[in-house]
Amino acid sequence: MNLVIQSCSVPNVITPNSTPGQNDYFYTRYADIHDDVHLTIYNRWGRVVYKTESYDNTWGGEKTNGKDLHGGVYYYVLTWDGNTKDEAGTITVFAD
């Protein structure tokens, strides 16, 4: 039996450090069901601020170097299945 996932929800807001345990991370089911999920986060000027080749639902609003991002709207691109499938959108980070 094969399981086919038609779509997965992706959050549009994370609130790291606001209420511990709630909306702390950019969580997507894609990372749960695929082994090769890539996540890239861009700032409003189109610069890459975070990138990983093996996303595991642990991005909590920080740059690739580990420093926290400022609150604001960022653009994300998720790819999987050997970069043949993708999803993109915006994510708002509410930072303290």
C-alpha positions, 0 to 999 in steps of 0.5 A: 500500500502506498500513501500519497500526500496531496498537500501539507500545511506550512505555517505563516507565523512563528513566535520564537521565545514568546510562549515556550513550546508554542509556534517556536519553529517553522514546522512542516509535514514535508520534513516528516515524510521526506528525507531530502527537504531543503529550506532556504529563508530570504530577507526582504532584499532577497539575501539568503539568511538561512539555508539547510540541505536537510531540514528537520523542523528546527528552524526557529527564526535564526540566521545560518550562523545561529544569531537571531533574526529581527522580527519581520516578514521573510520569504521561504522556499522548500524543495524535496524529491530531488528538487523536483517539488517545491513550495514557497511563501512568506513567514512572519517572525515575531521576535522579542 
